[in-house]
Amino acid sequence: TSLYTWGDDIVYRFHVPNGNYKIGVMSAMPMCSGTFDTTSTFDNGLIRAPINLVAQNQIGAHNYDFGIPSGHKCRTPSIQYIPAVVSDTNLIVSLRVLTNSYGHSIPIVNGLVITPDASAPHLAIDTQQQTTVAAGSSLQLYTVNWYAKDVSYQFQVTKGSGTINGSLFTAPASVSATQINNIFATGYTTGLRTGVALSVVAPDSWSNTIKAASSSFYSEPAELPKTR
């Protein structure tokens, strides 16, 4: 089955025991063959992506394109996990539509997987599914809080010549070869750290429409803040 709207959000509310949950949002394009383009429009002008995946008012995946993990193959499901902390037995999961230069998106969902999660609190960096940034361009980064108590973070480039202003990564103006930039985010409250690697390439060898799902290369489990 496939559920979608004509440009409105999809919002689910469940009653579950209090605790931490890993929410899997399953999506696919079942009504086609070969590959599909999420930026192409229906006859009403709406596009298939991107959307924000939200649980308990925290965006777990920004500008999410469900076709990227599968290479935009038709009838091939993908799943994206986001965290949720439930303290009043109410779990709210939302697929929030967006508008960009291609048009207004629609949410498409084939299923939800709600799993109690006993993993240690940790942070993740959301790169909007990008692992590559063109020289001279910028990429907005986001932190995703998996059950930690942090509400503010510090970003730092530890390798490469890119720069960070707040959480906005800016690639160097030019590169002679692909340059790896390691970026860390640290929570001010817990001291938890997580990191990702971004490749900076010359603009003529980079495409914004062909992106691979990004994953953290470093993450620390939770521990009590150190006293000094």
C-alpha positions as CSV (number, residue, x, y, z in Angstrom):
1,T,0.0,0.0,0.0
2,S,1.0,3.6,-0.4
3,L,-0.4,6.7,1.3
4,Y,0.1,10.2,0.0
5,T,-1.7,13.6,0.0
6,W,-2.0,16.4,-2.5
7,G,0.4,18.7,-0.8
8,D,-0.7,18.4,2.9
9,D,1.3,17.0,5.8
10,I,0.7,13.4,7.1
11,V,0.5,13.2,10.9
12,Y,0.2,10.1,13.0
13,R,-0.6,9.9,16.7
14,F,-0.1,6.7,18.7
15,H,-0.5,5.9,22.4
16,V,2.6,3.9,23.5
17,P,4.4,3.3,26.8
18,N,6.9,6.0,27.8
19,G,10.4,5.5,26.6
20,N,12.8,5.9,23.7
21,Y,11.8,4.8,20.2
22,K,13.4,4.3,16.8
23,I,10.9,5.2,14.1
24,G,11.4,3.7,10.7
25,V,9.6,5.6,7.8
26,M,9.2,3.2,4.8
27,S,8.6,4.7,1.4
28,A,8.7,3.6,-2.2
29,M,7.3,4.5,-5.7
30,P,5.2,1.4,-6.5
31,M,3.3,2.8,-9.5
32,C,6.2,2.9,-12.1
33,S,8.9,0.8,-13.7
34,G,12.6,1.5,-14.1
35,T,13.6,4.6,-12.2
36,F,11.8,7.8,-11.2
37,D,12.7,11.4,-10.7
38,T,11.5,12.9,-7.4
39,T,11.7,16.5,-8.9
40,S,9.4,15.7,-11.7
41,T,5.8,17.0,-11.2
42,F,2.4,15.4,-11.3
43,D,-0.3,17.0,-13.5
44,N,-1.2,19.2,-10.5
45,G,2.4,20.5,-10.3
46,L,3.4,18.7,-7.1
47,I,6.7,16.9,-6.7
48,R,7.6,13.7,-4.7
49,A,10.3,15.1,-2.5
50,P,11.8,16.5,-0.4
51,I,10.0,16.4,3.0
52,N,10.9,16.7,6.6
53,L,10.5,13.6,8.8
54,V,9.5,14.7,12.3
55,A,8.9,12.9,15.6
56,Q,7.9,14.6,18.9
57,N,8.6,18.0,17.2
58,Q,12.2,17.1,16.4
59,I,13.1,17.0,12.7
60,G,15.0,13.7,12.3
61,A,15.7,14.0,8.6
62,H,15.8,17.4,6.8
63,N,14.9,17.7,3.1
64,Y,14.6,13.9,2.9
65,D,14.3,12.3,-0.5
66,F,13.2,8.7,-0.1
67,G,14.5,7.8,-3.6
68,I,18.2,8.5,-2.8
69,P,18.9,5.3,-0.9
70,S,17.6,3.1,-3.7
71,G,19.0,5.1,-6.6
72,H,15.4,6.2,-7.4
73,K,14.5,2.7,-8.5
74,C,10.8,2.0,-8.9
75,R,9.1,-0.5,-6.6
76,T,12.2,-0.5,-4.3
77,P,11.5,0.4,-0.7
78,S,13.7,2.6,1.5
79,I,13.6,3.2,5.2
80,Q,14.8,6.2,7.2
81,Y,15.1,6.0,11.0
82,I,14.4,8.9,13.3
83,P,14.4,9.1,17.2
84,A,11.5,9.8,19.5
85,V,11.3,10.3,23.3
86,V,7.8,9.7,24.7
87,S,7.1,11.0,28.2
88,D,3.3,11.3,28.2
89,T,2.3,8.1,26.2
90,N,1.7,10.2,23.1
91,L,3.9,9.6,20.1
92,I,3.4,11.9,17.2
93,V,5.1,11.2,13.8
94,S,4.8,13.7,11.0
95,L,5.8,13.9,7.3
96,R,6.0,17.6,6.6
97,V,5.9,18.9,3.1
98,L,8.2,21.5,1.7
99,T,8.5,24.0,-1.2
100,N,11.7,24.5,-3.1
101,S,12.8,25.7,-6.6
102,Y,11.2,22.6,-8.2
103,G,7.8,23.0,-6.6
104,H,5.7,21.9,-3.6
105,S,6.2,18.3,-2.3
106,I,3.9,15.6,-1.3
107,P,4.5,13.0,1.4
108,I,4.6,9.4,0.5
109,V,4.6,6.6,3.1
110,N,4.2,2.9,2.8
111,G,4.7,1.9,6.4
112,L,6.0,2.9,9.8
113,V,8.1,0.7,12.1
114,I,8.0,1.7,15.8
115,T,10.7,0.0,17.9
116,P,11.6,0.5,21.5
117,D,15.2,1.6,21.6
118,A,17.6,0.8,24.4
119,S,20.7,2.2,22.7
120,A,22.8,4.7,24.6
121,P,22.1,8.4,24.0
122,H,24.1,9.8,21.2
123,L,24.1,12.6,18.5
124,A,24.1,12.4,14.8
125,I,24.8,14.9,12.0
126,D,22.2,15.3,9.3
127,T,23.9,16.3,6.0
128,Q,20.6,16.2,4.0
129,Q,21.8,13.0,2.4
130,Q,24.9,14.6,0.9
131,T,28.4,13.3,1.1
132,T,29.8,15.7,-1.5
133,V,30.0,19.4,-1.7
134,A,31.1,21.5,-4.6
135,A,34.1,23.8,-4.1
136,G,32.9,27.3,-3.2
137,S,29.5,26.2,-2.1
138,S,27.8,25.7,1.3
139,L,25.8,23.0,3.0
140,Q,23.6,23.4,6.0
141,L,24.2,20.8,8.7
142,Y,21.8,19.7,11.4
143,T,22.2,17.8,14.6
144,V,19.8,15.0,15.5
145,N,19.5,14.2,19.2
146,W,19.1,10.5,19.9
147,Y,17.9,10.7,23.5
148,A,20.7,12.9,24.8
149,K,20.0,16.0,26.9
150,D,21.8,18.5,24.7
151,V,20.0,21.5,23.3
152,S,23.0,23.3,21.8
153,Y,26.0,22.2,19.9
154,Q,29.4,23.3,18.6
155,F,30.5,22.3,15.1
156,Q,34.2,22.1,14.2
157,V,36.2,21.2,11.1
158,T,39.1,18.9,12.2
159,K,40.4,18.0,8.7
160,G,40.3,19.9,5.4
161,S,40.2,23.6,4.6
162,G,36.5,24.1,4.8
163,T,35.0,26.4,7.4
164,I,32.0,26.3,9.7
165,N,29.8,29.3,10.7
166,G,27.4,28.0,13.3
167,S,26.2,24.9,11.5
168,L,26.8,26.1,7.9
169,F,29.7,24.3,6.2
170,T,31.4,26.2,3.4
171,A,33.8,24.4,1.1
172,P,37.1,26.0,0.1
173,A,36.8,28.2,-3.0
174,S,38.8,25.8,-5.2
175,V,40.4,22.4,-4.9
176,S,42.9,20.7,-7.2
177,A,41.7,17.2,-6.2
178,T,39.0,15.8,-4.0
179,Q,39.5,17.0,-0.5
180,I,38.1,15.2,2.6
181,N,36.7,17.4,5.3
182,N,36.0,15.9,8.7
183,I,33.3,17.7,10.7
184,F,32.5,17.1,14.4
185,A,29.5,18.3,16.5
186,T,29.8,18.4,20.3
187,G,26.9,18.7,22.7
188,Y,27.5,21.5,25.3
189,T,25.6,19.6,28.1
190,T,26.9,16.1,27.8
191,G,30.1,16.5,25.8
192,L,28.9,13.9,23.3
193,R,30.6,14.0,19.9
194,T,29.7,12.8,16.5
195,G,31.3,13.3,13.1
196,V,30.9,13.0,9.4
197,A,33.2,13.2,6.4
198,L,32.3,15.4,3.4
199,S,34.2,15.3,0.0
200,V,34.9,18.6,-1.6
201,V,35.2,18.4,-5.4
202,A,35.5,20.8,-8.3
203,P,32.0,22.1,-9.3
204,D,32.1,20.5,-12.8
205,S,32.4,17.0,-11.3
206,W,29.6,17.4,-8.8
207,S,25.8,16.9,-9.2
208,N,23.3,18.0,-6.7
209,T,20.7,15.6,-8.0
210,I,22.8,12.4,-7.5
211,K,23.5,12.0,-3.9
212,A,24.4,9.1,-1.6
213,A,23.0,8.6,1.9
214,S,25.4,9.9,4.4
215,S,26.3,8.2,7.7
216,S,28.4,9.2,10.7
217,F,31.9,8.0,10.8
218,Y,32.3,8.7,14.5
219,S,30.0,8.7,17.5
220,E,30.5,8.5,21.2
221,P,28.2,6.7,23.7
222,A,26.7,8.8,26.4
223,E,28.6,9.4,29.6
224,L,28.2,11.7,32.6
225,P,29.7,15.2,32.0
226,K,33.3,15.4,33.3
227,T,33.9,17.8,36.2
228,R,37.0,20.0,36.1
